Amino acid sequence: MIAAPAAQDPGRVGYVIGRKVMPRAVDRNRLRRCLRESVRAARPAIEQFDIIVRVRRPVPREAIAEAVRASREMIARLLGRTVAVDQPQ
């Protein structure tokens, strides 16, 4: 995750999930939808940032929930607070 102060309000969020880390488009789209939902849950607190969520390591289908949990932890660290990360999806 890369974050910078937003150039304008509200901040933007981008997702980079390459074909090499998740070969199937269905899996990439599912991960992207889940990541969007975790970012949406953190609004409006993160609207002051421009954020890029970049998946660099291969994520098997079975580990999508784990990747989303890791993104929630990163968002919580960005905001400097603790968030319950074991929320149901």
C-alpha positions as CSV (number, residue, x, y, z in Angstrom):
1,M,0.0,0.0,0.0
2,I,1.3,3.4,-1.0
3,A,-0.3,6.5,0.6
4,A,0.3,10.2,0.1
5,P,-1.6,13.3,1.2
6,A,-4.5,13.9,-1.2
7,A,-4.0,16.6,-3.8
8,Q,-7.7,17.4,-3.6
9,D,-10.6,16.3,-1.5
10,P,-11.7,13.5,-1.4
11,G,-8.6,11.4,-1.9
12,R,-8.5,8.7,-4.6
13,V,-7.8,5.0,-4.4
14,G,-6.2,2.8,-7.1
15,Y,-5.8,-1.0,-7.3
16,V,-2.9,-2.8,-9.0
17,I,-3.4,-6.5,-9.3
18,G,-1.3,-8.0,-12.1
19,R,-2.0,-11.2,-14.1
20,K,1.2,-12.7,-12.8
21,V,0.1,-12.7,-9.2
22,M,-3.5,-13.8,-10.0
23,P,-3.8,-15.5,-13.4
24,R,-7.6,-15.7,-13.4
25,A,-9.6,-12.5,-14.0
26,V,-12.4,-13.8,-11.8
27,D,-10.1,-14.0,-8.9
28,R,-8.5,-10.6,-9.5
29,N,-12.0,-9.0,-9.7
30,R,-13.1,-10.8,-6.5
31,L,-10.1,-9.5,-4.7
32,R,-10.6,-6.0,-6.1
33,R,-14.2,-6.0,-4.9
34,C,-13.2,-7.1,-1.4
35,L,-10.4,-4.5,-1.2
36,R,-12.9,-1.8,-2.3
37,E,-15.2,-2.8,0.4
38,S,-12.5,-2.6,3.1
39,V,-11.5,0.8,1.9
40,R,-15.2,1.9,1.8
41,A,-15.6,0.8,5.4
42,A,-12.7,3.1,6.4
43,R,-14.2,6.2,4.9
44,P,-14.4,9.2,5.6
45,A,-11.2,8.9,7.7
46,I,-9.0,8.0,4.7
47,E,-10.4,10.7,2.4
48,Q,-7.4,12.8,3.2
49,F,-5.1,10.4,1.4
50,D,-4.4,9.2,-2.2
51,I,-3.9,5.5,-1.9
52,I,-2.5,2.8,-4.2
53,V,-3.2,-0.8,-3.2
54,R,-0.6,-3.0,-5.0
55,V,-0.6,-6.8,-4.8
56,R,2.9,-8.0,-5.3
57,R,2.9,-11.6,-4.2
58,P,0.8,-14.4,-5.6
59,V,-2.5,-14.8,-3.8
60,P,-4.2,-18.1,-4.2
61,R,-8.0,-18.2,-4.3
62,E,-8.2,-19.6,-0.8
63,A,-6.2,-16.7,0.6
64,I,-8.3,-13.8,-0.6
65,A,-9.8,-13.2,2.8
66,E,-6.3,-13.2,4.3
67,A,-5.2,-10.5,1.8
68,V,-8.2,-8.4,2.6
69,R,-7.5,-8.7,6.3
70,A,-3.9,-7.6,5.7
71,S,-5.2,-4.5,3.8
72,R,-7.4,-3.6,6.7
73,E,-4.4,-3.8,9.0
74,M,-2.5,-1.5,6.7
75,I,-5.3,1.0,6.6
76,A,-5.5,0.9,10.4
77,R,-1.8,1.6,10.6
78,L,-2.1,4.4,8.1
79,L,-4.8,6.0,10.3
80,G,-2.8,5.3,13.4
81,R,-5.5,3.4,15.2
82,T,-6.6,-0.1,16.0
83,V,-9.5,-1.6,14.0
84,A,-11.2,-4.9,14.5
85,V,-9.8,-6.8,11.5
86,D,-11.7,-10.0,11.9
87,Q,-15.0,-8.6,10.7
88,P,-17.1,-10.9,8.5
89,Q,-17.1,-10.1,4.8
